[in-house]
Structures are given as C-alpha cells and as structure tokens.
Amino acid sequence: MDALYTAVATATHGRDGRAVSSDGVLDLALGVPQAMGGNGQGTNPEQLFAAGYAACFGSALGLVGRQAKVDVSDAAVTAEVSIGKQGEGFGLAVSLRVELPDSVDEATGRKLVEQAHQVCPYSNATRGNIEVDLVIE
C-alpha cells in the first residue's frame, strides 16, 4: 500500500488516560464508560472508533454516490460500536445506520451502501474480524 496519509496518536494510562495526536489537534481525556464500571468522565476507544468509522463510511458513500451520479450528500451515518466478552478476551461489533435522502429509492440506496462497504477502509479492516451490520433507515 502506498500511504496517502499516516495519523499518529499516543495514548497513556489505557482507558483512564489521555489520547493526543502528533499534531496536537486531538487531545482528550479517556475514561471507562459507566456501563463498564468507570465514572464515564472522558471519551473511550469505542466512541473514537465509532466516530472514525461513521465519518469514513460517509465519505465512501459519497464517493460511490458521485460515481453513480446519485446525490447522497445529505446522508448521515451513525456507527454503534459494542464491546463485549469474546472467548478469553473482548470483541467488538458494529452497526452502521445509514440515513439516506428521501430522493434515493430503497434499491439504489441498498446498492450504494453495499458498494460503500466494499470501498471504506474501516470496512475493509474489519471484514472477517468483527460483525458489521448495515442498516438503511
């Protein structure tokens, strides 16, 4: 792969620490969610993954929409990232909820979402590793 860009971030103290990008644009406190026994102060890795996946998938959808000459610029993507026990460790599952513009019919929307799932780097990275459910709303 020829890298177009490389993001660099450092996290200290795990889920109860801080995450900082090399350029300083991202600098935030991390915290364990209350559902996992923490105080919920700060963001957590699942939220960061959800935000990144939603944004990336939205860009992939825009790309395939432009290629198909279908306007999906008003689409919204919500990523729900779950963490749970899996064997001896932990695993993730994702539900991508894609809200398409009313002007896009169901069949076209399904086709574009499935094409975006083939193009999106997050989808390609997770394929075969974690369950990803595509939901068109």
C-alpha positions in Angstrom: 0.0 0.0 0.0 1.2 3.5 -0.8 0.2 5.6 2.2 -1.5 8.9 1.3 -1.5 9.9 5.0 -0.5 8.5 8.3 -2.2 9.5 11.5 -0.1 9.3 14.7 -1.6 9.3 18.2 -0.3 8.3 21.6 -2.5 7.1 24.5 -1.2 6.9 28.0 -2.7 5.1 31.0 -5.0 3.0 28.9 -8.8 3.7 29.2 -8.2 6.1 32.1 -5.6 8.3 30.4 -5.2 10.7 27.6 -5.0 10.5 23.8 -3.0 13.0 21.9 -2.3 13.2 18.1 1.2 14.1 16.9 -0.1 17.4 15.6 -1.9 18.3 18.8 -5.3 18.7 17.1 -6.7 15.7 19.1 -6.0 16.0 22.8 -8.6 14.4 25.0 -9.2 12.7 28.3 -10.1 9.0 28.2 -12.4 7.3 30.7 -14.0 4.0 31.3 -17.8 4.1 30.5 -20.1 3.7 33.4 -21.5 0.6 31.9 -18.1 -1.0 32.3 -17.6 0.2 35.9 -16.0 3.5 35.2 -17.0 7.1 36.1 -17.8 8.0 32.4 -15.5 11.0 32.6 -13.8 11.3 29.2 -14.3 9.5 25.9 -13.5 5.9 25.3 -11.9 3.9 22.5 -15.3 2.6 21.3 -16.6 6.2 20.8 -13.4 7.2 18.9 -13.8 4.1 16.7 -17.5 4.9 16.1 -16.7 8.5 15.1 -14.0 7.4 12.8 -16.0 4.6 11.2 -19.1 6.8 10.7 -17.0 9.6 9.1 -15.1 7.2 6.8 -18.2 5.3 5.8 -19.9 8.6 5.0 -17.0 9.6 2.7 -17.1 6.2 1.0 -20.8 6.5 0.4 -20.3 10.0 -1.1 -17.7 8.6 -3.4 -19.8 5.7 -4.7 -22.8 8.1 -4.9 -20.9 10.5 -7.1 -19.7 7.6 -9.3 -23.3 6.5 -9.7 -24.5 10.1 -10.2 -26.8 9.8 -7.1 -26.8 12.7 -4.7 -26.2 11.3 -1.2 -24.6 14.5 0.2 -27.3 14.8 2.9 -26.9 11.2 4.1 -26.0 10.6 7.7 -24.1 7.6 9.1 -24.3 6.6 12.8 -21.9 3.9 14.0 -22.8 1.9 17.1 -19.8 0.1 18.4 -20.3 -2.5 21.1 -17.7 -4.2 23.2 -18.2 -7.5 25.0 -16.6 -10.7 26.2 -15.4 -13.0 23.4 -13.7 -16.1 24.5 -10.9 -15.3 26.9 -10.8 -11.6 25.8 -13.0 -9.0 24.3 -14.5 -8.4 20.9 -16.3 -5.6 19.0 -19.5 -5.5 16.9 -20.6 -2.6 14.8 -24.0 -1.5 13.5 -23.8 1.2 10.8 -27.1 3.0 10.5 -27.3 4.9 7.2 -30.0 7.6 6.8 -30.3 8.3 3.1 -32.0 11.3 1.5 -35.7 10.7 0.6 -34.8 11.2 -3.1 -32.9 7.9 -3.1 -35.1 4.8 -3.6 -34.6 1.7 -1.5 -33.0 -0.5 -4.1 -30.5 2.2 -5.1 -29.8 3.1 -1.5 -29.0 -0.6 -0.6 -26.7 -0.9 -3.6 -24.8 2.3 -2.7 -24.5 1.3 0.9 -23.2 -2.2 -0.1 -20.7 -0.6 -2.5 -19.5 1.9 0.2 -18.9 -1.1 2.5 -16.6 -2.5 -0.1 -14.7 0.8 -0.5 -14.5 2.1 3.1 -11.1 1.4 4.7 -12.7 0.7 8.1 -15.0 -1.8 6.5 -12.0 -3.4 4.7 -10.0 -3.5 8.0 -12.9 -5.1 10.0 -14.1 -7.5 7.4 -13.8 -11.1 8.7 -12.7 -9.8 12.1 -15.8 -8.3 13.6 -19.6 -8.4 12.9 -20.7 -5.3 10.9 -24.4 -4.9 10.4 -25.6 -2.5 7.7 -29.0 -0.8 8.5 -30.6 1.6 6.0 -33.0 4.0 7.6 
